[in-house]
Amino acid sequence: MRKLVYIESSIIGYLAARPSRDVVSLARQTITLDWWETSKPSFDVLISQAVIDEISQGDAVAAARRKEAVFGIPVVSLTDHAAALAQKLLTENAVPKHSFIDALHIALATLNGADYILTWNFKHINNVQTKAKIAPVILHEGWISPTLCAPEDLLGE
């Protein structure tokens, strides 16, 4: 059975951006494109309406490139249950209080059975401190926490 990957907005941002002059950003763009082209076909993928909302913001031309990149990927809807789980992640300080949308990505991925959340968001989602806090909250609520990872973690899967 193929694993399910929830693709968070930062992935689409790096995938659809023009090549950066910043070496870290350029490396992330390259890794993201490599994962998209070589590893993504090995997984089932999904995004959420929250992702669509985020990637639709900003410059119209860039937003169009981002939306084109996700065309055909299944989109899960926002639900009251997801909002409640996201709020629980905030209340329990698993995700910073001002980061509801990040908590919502985690909740939507969890409630839709994702095995992985693919993200470049190291500040609020994919870092040692938040990972250690997120999984217990989700488990306490009766769910299994997706593995939080960057594209390089899933290359070659």
C-alpha positions in Angstrom: 0.0 0.0 0.0 1.3 3.4 -1.0 2.0 6.0 1.7 -0.1 9.2 1.8 1.7 12.6 1.8 0.1 15.8 2.8 1.9 18.6 0.8 2.1 21.8 2.9 2.1 25.2 1.2 5.9 25.9 1.5 6.6 22.9 -0.8 4.5 24.5 -3.5 6.2 27.8 -3.0 9.6 26.4 -3.5 8.4 24.2 -6.4 6.9 27.0 -8.4 9.3 29.9 -7.6 11.7 31.3 -10.0 15.3 30.2 -9.3 16.6 32.0 -6.2 20.0 33.7 -5.9 20.0 32.7 -2.2 21.9 29.4 -2.0 19.7 27.9 0.7 16.5 28.8 -1.1 18.0 27.5 -4.4 19.0 24.2 -2.7 15.4 23.8 -1.3 14.0 24.5 -4.8 16.3 21.9 -6.3 15.5 19.3 -3.7 11.8 20.0 -4.0 11.8 19.7 -7.8 13.8 16.5 -7.5 11.3 15.0 -5.0 8.4 16.1 -7.2 9.8 14.5 -10.3 11.3 11.4 -8.9 9.7 10.4 -5.6 6.2 11.9 -5.7 4.9 9.3 -8.2 5.6 6.6 -5.5 3.2 8.2 -3.1 -0.5 9.2 -2.9 -0.6 12.9 -2.3 -3.2 15.4 -1.1 -3.5 19.1 -0.2 -6.2 21.0 1.6 -8.3 24.0 1.0 -5.9 25.8 3.4 -3.0 25.1 1.0 -5.1 26.4 -1.9 -5.9 29.6 0.0 -2.2 30.2 0.9 -0.8 29.6 -2.5 -3.4 31.8 -4.1 -2.1 34.9 -2.2 0.4 37.4 -3.5 1.5 38.2 -7.0 -1.1 36.9 -9.5 1.4 35.4 -11.9 3.2 33.6 -9.1 -0.1 32.4 -7.6 -1.1 31.1 -11.0 2.2 29.1 -11.3 1.6 27.7 -7.8 -2.0 26.7 -8.5 -1.0 25.1 -11.8 1.6 23.0 -9.9 -1.1 21.4 -7.7 -3.7 20.9 -10.5 -5.2 17.5 -10.2 -4.1 16.8 -6.6 -7.0 15.8 -4.3 -8.1 18.7 -2.0 -9.5 18.0 1.4 -12.0 20.4 2.9 -11.7 22.4 6.1 -13.9 20.9 8.8 -15.0 21.9 12.3 -13.2 18.8 13.6 -9.9 19.9 11.9 -10.3 23.4 13.4 -10.9 22.0 16.8 -7.8 19.8 16.6 -5.8 22.7 15.3 -7.0 24.8 18.3 -6.0 22.0 20.6 -2.4 22.1 19.1 -2.3 25.8 19.8 -3.8 25.5 23.3 -1.3 22.8 24.3 1.6 25.0 22.9 2.5 22.3 20.4 2.4 25.0 17.7 3.0 28.7 18.4 -0.2 30.5 19.4 -0.1 32.8 16.3 0.3 29.9 13.9 -3.3 28.7 13.4 -2.8 27.9 9.7 0.2 25.7 10.5 -1.7 23.9 13.2 -4.6 23.5 10.7 -2.2 21.8 8.2 -1.2 19.3 10.8 -4.8 18.7 11.8 -6.0 18.2 8.3 -3.2 15.8 7.5 -3.9 13.9 10.6 -7.6 13.6 10.2 -7.2 12.5 6.6 -4.8 9.7 7.4 -1.6 11.2 6.0 1.6 9.2 6.8 3.7 12.3 6.2 3.5 16.0 6.1 5.9 17.4 3.6 7.1 20.9 4.5 9.9 23.3 4.5 8.4 25.1 7.5 11.0 24.5 10.1 9.9 27.4 12.3 6.4 26.2 13.3 6.1 22.6 12.1 9.2 20.6 11.2 11.6 21.1 14.0 12.8 19.1 17.0 10.9 21.1 19.6 7.5 21.2 17.8 7.7 17.6 16.7 8.2 16.5 20.3 5.1 18.5 21.3 2.8 17.7 18.3 2.8 13.9 18.4 1.6 13.6 22.1 -1.2 16.0 21.6 -2.4 14.2 18.5 -2.1 10.8 20.2 -4.0 12.1 23.3 -6.8 13.1 20.9 -6.9 9.5 19.6 -5.1 9.9 16.3 -1.7 8.9 14.9 0.6 11.8 14.1 2.0 12.0 10.6 5.7 12.1 10.3 6.8 15.7 9.8 9.6 15.9 7.1 11.2 17.8 4.3 11.4 16.5 0.8 15.0 15.3 1.2 13.7 12.9 3.9 11.5 11.2 1.4 13.8 11.1 -1.6 14.2 7.7 -3.1 11.1 6.3 -1.3 
